[in-house]
Amino acid sequence: MHNKIIAKLIPVAAIALGGAGAHGAGFQLLEQNGSGVANSFAGSAAVAENASTIYFNPAGMTLLSGDRQVSGGLDLVRVGFEFSDEGSTLPALTASGTGVGGDAGGIAAIPNAYLAMKLTPKLAVGIGFGAPFGLKTEYDDDFIGRFLAINSEIKTININPSIAYQVSPMVSVGFGVNYQKIEAELTNAVNFSGLLAQAGLGVFPGLEGVGKVEADDFSWGWNVGVIIQPSQTTRVGLSYRSKIKHELTGDISFQRPDSGNAQLNGAMAAGAPNGPGEAEVEVPDTFIISAMQQLSPKWTMLGDISWTGWSSLETLEVFRTGGALLSTETLEWRDTWRIALGANYRYSDKVGLKFGIAYDQSPVETKHRLARLPDANRLWLSLGSQYRVGTALVVDVGYAHLFINDPKIDADGGDPAANGHLVGSYEASVDILGVQLTYDF
């Protein structure tokens, strides 16, 4: 009985999907360097302009300048998700909501760091640190959809040791392993009035609390790549990153209201007890085909086609530790494609200009859109500059604005009596400022 009630009160089916990674489709973060922002990450698996190629295509380490290179950067991301109500309803016995909830977005900083070195003219090794998935959404506490979501946060740390070998002057190959940590924290309002009514203890309106899920996991994956250079002016890169299966474990806890009645307080504690929980989530695999073509001494064109296997996320089940099923959420995400084009202009020996445009398809369709993840298709427009300081130091700065198709939502978590019915749309956009420093030593 208690498990059934809790399943209705805690719509936690987005336990690892809590971050609105709107700058990459789904909850993916493309910002694994600052230097690629200005090109909308076009040519990511072919360009190998600094040690961040460890993430996008480890084969590129054989093409880096110098015998040792360190590259690090920071991407500042401003995400906007302003909700407008279009007829939402709350669960019975609950207080009114604003219908707005403020801006669920915010500002996030995504760091990266890489080190690559050549052991021989043909053999290179390196290691990368980044955050390939995540971000954060947070609504006001009186948001009309608060029974579906208030705070949703996901963080990942990915450690990526890699090796590359130049098979011939035309072909280089690379391989890496990934040790990835994922952390998730989710909160939403809980209708304790509904719990008491369902338990037959009477009608006591306005008793709301907050449910929280905290969980984490470490797991392993791998990536591989190849770069082909048929000529000095043409380069093609292919790379693949594997799925990573996470078995998250953590705690489910509640902030319960004080009804002023010991019996009712005891019933609420018994109906929604604190305790451990778990869920399995498989982050998707990706495949990239990239090209770089030098048109003249001044102009270089970049292209990118990437595929992400989001269809692995069909449903998500949350369990009490020990096997009791608490909730099931239907996701039915689809595989997605991303197409990007970029150009670099060599203004002088020290200064380069960068441009980019991309179309990024979302895996989420309206009928399965979550309040925790109001994701939609987006168009990237970007520009930036590269400046060479002396012979060893390079500074990249890039800016991108993402135009997002205003997402519509029609969600009730499978139980409108417990969660209400959220109907409306979001005014959404993303701005990204990236900086990368690269040093040969």
Secondary structure as GFF3:
##gff-version 3
##sequence-region A 1 441
A	DSSP	alpha_helix	2	9	.	.	.	ID=ss1
A	DSSP	three_ten_helix	37	39	.	.	.	ID=ss2
A	DSSP	alpha_helix	53	56	.	.	.	ID=ss3
A	DSSP	three_ten_helix	58	63	.	.	.	ID=ss4
A	DSSP	beta_strand	68	85	.	.	.	ID=ss5
A	DSSP	beta_strand	106	118	.	.	.	ID=ss6
A	DSSP	beta_strand	123	130	.	.	.	ID=ss7
A	DSSP	beta_strand	135	138	.	.	.	ID=ss8
A	DSSP	beta_strand	151	166	.	.	.	ID=ss9
A	DSSP	beta_strand	171	191	.	.	.	ID=ss10
A	DSSP	alpha_helix	192	198	.	.	.	ID=ss11
A	DSSP	beta_strand	208	231	.	.	.	ID=ss12
A	DSSP	beta_strand	234	241	.	.	.	ID=ss13
A	DSSP	beta_strand	244	255	.	.	.	ID=ss14
A	DSSP	alpha_helix	262	271	.	.	.	ID=ss15
A	DSSP	beta_strand	275	283	.	.	.	ID=ss16
A	DSSP	beta_strand	286	294	.	.	.	ID=ss17
A	DSSP	beta_strand	299	308	.	.	.	ID=ss18
A	DSSP	three_ten_helix	310	312	.	.	.	ID=ss19
A	DSSP	beta_strand	315	320	.	.	.	ID=ss20
A	DSSP	beta_strand	325	330	.	.	.	ID=ss21
A	DSSP	beta_strand	336	346	.	.	.	ID=ss22
A	DSSP	beta_strand	351	360	.	.	.	ID=ss23
A	DSSP	three_ten_helix	366	368	.	.	.	ID=ss24
A	DSSP	beta_strand	378	389	.	.	.	ID=ss25
A	DSSP	beta_strand	393	404	.	.	.	ID=ss26
A	DSSP	beta_strand	408	411	.	.	.	ID=ss27
A	DSSP	alpha_helix	416	419	.	.	.	ID=ss28
A	DSSP	beta_strand	422	440	.	.	.	ID=ss29
###
